[in-house]
Amino acid sequence: MQGAAVMFRLVAGITLVAQLCACASVERLPEGYQTPSPLPRTYLEQFCYQPVPIENELVLVKEKKRYRVFEGSINAGPNGSDDDVQITFEFYEPSGDSPSPVVLLMPILNGQKHLMRPFATKFARNGYAAVIIDTVQRRTLLDDLGDPEPAIRLSIQRHRRVIDWVETRPDLDASRIAVFGASLGGFNALYLSAMDPRVSAATTALVGGSLPYVLVNSDERRIVEATEAAKARLSMDDEQLLDFLSDKIETDVLALAAHMNADRVLMVLTKYDTTVPYDSQLRLRDAMGNPEAITLPTSHNMAAAYLFYLRSRVLKFFDRKLSEESDHGTAVMPNDLCITG
């Protein structure tokens, strides 16, 4: 009887997964896609920085047959810099002798990593090193909607530091770096992928543009609380706050998307999303040149039902893109940018 019950649950699970997969729609990058031009050089140069030595600490917390898990931390910058909050992460180190490709994973708004861990273990079992980056920083976007641009740039800088750390490790292949994020993590993944030429492939899930439009129209509780507080503080209504944020946010996902290499990007969209409105997701995809996309027939939160399906699809996309030759990664930038002397 127990064996029959187990078999029934297995068959039911397989059937459910098959039904879910059938409901998801997939669109390919249009034929004849042309890589766009870079953003203005004067703007890109604002993101150049002088790398400083990496001070890191790794503590082994779990050991499996095919990978080990460490809790890691690195310094955000030199002593006395504006950002003195340690960058922390979970590092999944696969077994094997050859340098491993790397996937950087960006958690959701509340910073909880449990939704990223199934992806990290999937990648690690398939030979990838995986790094789940904590979202903790001294200043976040929702903390100060009155001046949001510095928080956006700080987030990009901190994530680029993790790539600096990857480059210090001979067991990691820094020429094969992929990025994956969902919701807030998807926004962070897009920002990093657009602004760092070392990223070779990216999957962004549940992301829309413009960012001001998403902030003003989202029904996510913490975003609503932040925007309501900003409106009260600034004596503005929704339309006025939208105009205000559009003026204040120079580094917007919609503007960056138009200068990304869509051939190296997979987007995951959610058709009945009110947290990141679906129309904003479509607008972002269109701005990027209509990259390969998976559309789920779900709300924002119910996209989690497709977790196992997405794990496999994202892994296959990264396998494919990291094995292809390309003149650009996800970012389209001049080769001599940030080179001095």
MOVEN-V216300 format. One record per pair of residues at least 6 apart in sequence whose C-alpha atoms are under 7 Angstrom apart, sorted by the first residue. I is the first residue (numbers start at 1). GAP is how many residues later the second one is. Records with the same first field share a line. If there is no record, write none. Layout:
I: GAP + GAP
This chain:
20: 286
21: 288
23: 274
24: 270 + 271 + 272 + 273
25: 269 + 270 + 271
26: 267 + 268 + 269
27: 265 + 266 + 267
28: 263 + 264 + 265
29: 234 + 261 + 262 + 263
35: 226
36: 223 + 224 + 225
37: 222 + 295
38: 221 + 294 + 295
39: 220
45: 293
48: 290
52: 25 + 26
54: 20 + 21 + 111
55: 19 + 20
56: 17 + 18 + 19
57: 15 + 16 + 17
58: 12 + 13 + 14 + 15
59: 11 + 12 + 13
60: 9 + 10 + 11
61: 8 + 9 + 10
62: 6 + 7 + 8
63: 6
66: 28 + 29 + 59
67: 25 + 26 + 27 + 28 + 57 + 58
68: 24 + 25 + 26
69: 21 + 22 + 23 + 24
70: 20 + 21 + 22
71: 18 + 19 + 20
72: 16 + 17 + 18 + 19
73: 13 + 14 + 15 + 16
74: 12 + 13 + 14
75: 11 + 12
76: 7 + 8 + 9 + 10 + 11 + 82 + 85
77: 6 + 7
85: 52 + 53
88: 45 + 46
89: 42 + 43 + 44 + 45
90: 41 + 42 + 43
91: 39 + 40 + 41
92: 28 + 32 + 37 + 38 + 39
93: 31 + 36 + 37
94: 30 + 31 + 33 + 34 + 35
98: 73
99: 71 + 72 + 73 + 74
100: 27 + 28 + 29 + 71 + 72 + 73
101: 27 + 28 + 71 + 72 + 75 + 76
102: 26 + 27 + 28 + 70 + 71 + 74 + 75 + 76
103: 25 + 26 + 27 + 28 + 74 + 75 + 76
104: 26 + 27 + 28 + 74 + 75 + 76
105: 11 + 26 + 27 + 28 + 74 + 75 + 76
106: 26 + 27 + 74 + 75 + 79 + 80 + 82 + 83
107: 6 + 9 + 74 + 75 + 78
108: 74 + 75 + 76 + 77
109: 75
111: 23 + 24
119: 192
120: 10
123: 7 + 192
124: 6
139: 12
140: 11
141: 7 + 10 + 11
142: 84
145: 85
146: 84
147: 101
148: 100 + 101
149: 99 + 100 + 101 + 102
156: 35 + 36
159: 33
166: 6 + 8
167: 7
175: 23
176: 24 + 146
177: 21 + 22 + 23 + 24
178: 21 + 22 + 23 + 24 + 140
179: 10 + 22 + 23 + 24
180: 6 + 9 + 22 + 23 + 24
181: 8 + 22 + 23 + 24
182: 22 + 23 + 24
183: 22 + 23 + 24
186: 18 + 19 + 20 + 21
187: 20
189: 15
190: 14
191: 62
193: 6 + 9 + 137 + 138
194: 62 + 66 + 136 + 137
195: 136
196: 135
197: 132 + 133 + 134 + 136
198: 131
199: 130 + 131
200: 64 + 122 + 129 + 130
201: 63 + 64 + 117 + 120 + 121 + 128 + 129
202: 62 + 63 + 64
203: 62 + 63 + 64 + 111
204: 62 + 63 + 64
205: 62 + 63 + 64
206: 62 + 63 + 64 + 70
207: 69 + 74
208: 6 + 68 + 72 + 73 + 76
209: 44 + 45 + 71 + 72 + 74 + 75
210: 42 + 43 + 44 + 70
211: 41 + 42
212: 30 + 33 + 34
213: 29
214: 62 + 63
215: 8
216: 11 + 22 + 26
218: 6 + 56 + 57 + 58 + 59
219: 55 + 56
220: 55
231: 6 + 10
254: 30 + 33
257: 27 + 30 + 31
258: 29 + 30
259: 73
260: 28 + 70 + 71 + 72
261: 68 + 69 + 70 + 71
262: 26 + 27 + 29
263: 28
264: 57 + 65 + 66
265: 26 + 27 + 65
266: 25 + 26 + 27
267: 24 + 25 + 26 + 27
268: 25 + 26 + 27
269: 12 + 25 + 26 + 27
270: 8 + 25 + 26 + 27 + 28 + 29 + 30
271: 7 + 24 + 25 + 26 + 27 + 28
272: 6 + 25 + 26 + 27
273: 25 + 26 + 27
274: 26
275: 25
285: 6
296: 7
